[in-house]
Amino acid sequence: MDFYIRLNADFLMQLAQEYLLHCGVKPRTSAAGPPNHLRKAIKLLENVNKQSQALTEAQVLLGKARWLNNDTPGALRELNDCLSKNPTAVEAHMQAALINSEAGNMKAADNLLK
């Protein structure tokens, strides 16, 4: 029980969001690897998702973080898993559509927005 008290999912998600603010809105093209704050955000969100699988917002943020880390298949996998659990998650639809359109898959992006 003590572990769950220390695992404050809302606080960890806020912290991850702060890290993601410093990552920009598009994936990095640098070959130097992901910045430290992006790695920390991904780690936090993976822990939150592992402990609280019903948190749609955490799963969407993890999908976004994976995309910013140039892991498009991982991001779409995360978002599709989120949509299978909650088909009405607007943020998941929007993020998946954005990722598909950036990858040039306009048909999939259009289907997600319908």
BELFEN-V815074 format. One record per residue. N is the residue number from 1. NEAR is the number of other ideal C-beta (glycine too) atoms within 8 Angstrom. Layout:
# BELFEN-V815074
n=N near=NEAR
n=N near=NEAR
This chain:
# BELFEN-V815074
n=1 near=4
n=2 near=5
n=3 near=6
n=4 near=7
n=5 near=7
n=6 near=6
n=7 near=10
n=8 near=7
n=9 near=11
n=10 near=6
n=11 near=7
n=12 near=13
n=13 near=15
n=14 near=8
n=15 near=9
n=16 near=16
n=17 near=10
n=18 near=8
n=19 near=13
n=20 near=14
n=21 near=6
n=22 near=8
n=23 near=12
n=24 near=6
n=25 near=2
n=26 near=6
n=27 near=9
n=28 near=10
n=29 near=3
n=30 near=5
n=31 near=3
n=32 near=3
n=33 near=4
n=34 near=9
n=35 near=8
n=36 near=6
n=37 near=10
n=38 near=14
n=39 near=9
n=40 near=10
n=41 near=15
n=42 near=12
n=43 near=8
n=44 near=13
n=45 near=15
n=46 near=9
n=47 near=10
n=48 near=15
n=49 near=12
n=50 near=6
n=51 near=9
n=52 near=8
n=53 near=7
n=54 near=5
n=55 near=11
n=56 near=12
n=57 near=8
n=58 near=14
n=59 near=15
n=60 near=14
n=61 near=14
n=62 near=13
n=63 near=17
n=64 near=11
n=65 near=16
n=66 near=13
n=67 near=13
n=68 near=14
n=69 near=10
n=70 near=8
n=71 near=8
n=72 near=11
n=73 near=6
n=74 near=8
n=75 near=15
n=76 near=12
n=77 near=8
n=78 near=12
n=79 near=15
n=80 near=9
n=81 near=9
n=82 near=14
n=83 near=12
n=84 near=6
n=85 near=9
n=86 near=8
n=87 near=5
n=88 near=4
n=89 near=11
n=90 near=6
n=91 near=9
n=92 near=15
n=93 near=11
n=94 near=9
n=95 near=14
n=96 near=15
n=97 near=13
n=98 near=9
n=99 near=14
n=100 near=13
n=101 near=10
n=102 near=8
n=103 near=7
n=104 near=5
n=105 near=8
n=106 near=8
n=107 near=6
n=108 near=9
n=109 near=13
n=110 near=9
n=111 near=7
n=112 near=10
n=113 near=8
n=114 near=4
